[in-house]
């Protein structure tokens, strides 16, 4: 089941509406680039890789939806669409890389406009295929670290919904399960957007993997009482020294794992390594919509006073000293990380 697909018959970008999960499975058909952009902005589609690939298919849609007949006019329409998608999530890693890959092809193309449209589609499909292969390699690498009977604490949304099909940390768990390893997953809520209990748990259920949802603060108790064996989470950005930025709560989870001697693995494709960021100290933390905190309800009643204000950090920074290993498609990197990450980042450029 793919999170995003291209429907050539309509044409349209089809995507799973993540805002309706887990209660309702809905497949949306986005027929304009404005609809694709809106889907990214309102988190119908979310996850660094998924957003980037949605934008790539948005460029494909821009070409097939363009009414111009000249090559230069079509190139201009692609450029306008690229500029729009670049500002949606400008600080993510894959989105600008993927868009520039497409636009490099567009700028250098000479020939018939319809051939350009088809070429953009083929380049987009190649990017999707490359992401699938990266994720599958990650799953194979990481599954070697999973033992039969492992009890794994999982944080955030790291499965196919956040990517295209396999995912990263959850992809490892699913691959280990398919190998016959009987694992059990503790899915933390991943507040405030509840990415774990809404999306992570839904994906585990689809795969038939046993799980329990736990309160955000329960992970430390599970580790301290010997009820967990490993911790897995993803990354939004990785500094050259191995510090990571990831969804809120990763730092506290890593602290508890470090204190109890339980291995905590960060799982991500190597393009997440930013060669321009030496350490987590240089990663800027933005604020997210406070509605995630202030509009929460229980039995129809607000959990916060009407006059309350909030600060909702988009993510937190986890120092590399708290992480047992970094799992990528290029291999598993262990402390002190530095030299290996330098080589991985150079190869990715």
ABEGO torsion letter per residue (X at the ends): XBABBBBAAOBBBBBBBAAAOAABBBBBBBABAAAAAAAAAAGABBEAAAAAAAAAAAAAAAAAABABABAAAAAAAAAAAAAAAAAABAABAAAAAAAAAAAAAAAABBEBAAAAAAAAAAAAAAAAAAAAAAAAAAAAAAAAABBBGBBBBBBEBABAAABAAAEBAAAAAAAAAAAGBBBBBBBBAGOAAGAAAAAAAAAAAAAGBBBBBBBAAAAAAAAAAGABABBBBBBABBBAAGBBBBBBGAAAAAAAAAAAGBBBBBBBBAAABBAABABAAABBBBBBBAAAAAABBBGGBBABBAABBBBBBABBBBBAAABABBBBAAEBBBOAGAAAAAAAAAAAX
